[in-house]
């Protein structure tokens, strides 16, 4: 004989209510499916829990500061903060500053002073922008005068340009190439110079002036110089002075 399982009061109660039994079984199945679906969802990362550079107040302050500092680059400027600034902790009344003067371009470091803290914080960011700059329209040889016909414009991401790129025609037109510049090369301030108005070894006129007097004398130029350059010179008495180039074969010194 096979012993039958004794039914408890709960089993008898459910057996008498088959519809309720089916509802309870269906509800249990839905609960299991819901729990299984939640288990498949990605867990929030630690960085998200701490805050990201796009949402952290310190990163927002740095980004706003860089956008202000780069207004001269035009409207197509973007700033990306690389550091997870939230891990540095709260910063009361952040005051960003640039450790190095000038317009921030490419990969930059921004310092931040927080109220009540003695040490500054430093954040890494990248400034990107599409800017117009001058390129050589044809190959230029060393010492060749540069005019507008030898130049053309190009737009590039600022992060791909060398420091000192030339962005106005006045920066290059009327100057002289200091080296061979291939066609299509981006011009920088190191590639051009002003034409020499005074040449080393030449006898030039030095004008010395001060309160109530003005005299001129012939001196020897010890260096080449363009308009506005300050160069060394030697007087007839072998005295070494410095004078500013004011024109062809002309120097000036103020007392």
SULNORPE-V881397 format. One record per helix or strand. SS is the DSSP state (~ for helix, > for strand). FROM is the first residue (numbers start at 0). LEN is the number of residues. If there is no record, write none. Layout:
ss->SS from->FROM len->LEN
ss->SS from->FROM len->LEN
This chain:
ss->~ from->8 len->7
ss->~ from->17 len->23
ss->~ from->45 len->5
ss->~ from->56 len->13
ss->~ from->70 len->3
ss->> from->76 len->5
ss->~ from->84 len->4
ss->> from->94 len->4
ss->> from->105 len->8
ss->> from->120 len->16
ss->> from->139 len->1
ss->> from->144 len->1
ss->~ from->147 len->3
ss->> from->150 len->7
ss->~ from->157 len->3
ss->> from->164 len->1
ss->~ from->168 len->3
ss->> from->174 len->3
ss->> from->180 len->1
ss->> from->185 len->1
ss->> from->187 len->1
ss->~ from->188 len->3
ss->> from->191 len->3
ss->> from->197 len->1
ss->> from->202 len->8
ss->> from->212 len->9
ss->> from->224 len->1
ss->> from->229 len->5
ss->> from->239 len->8
ss->> from->249 len->5
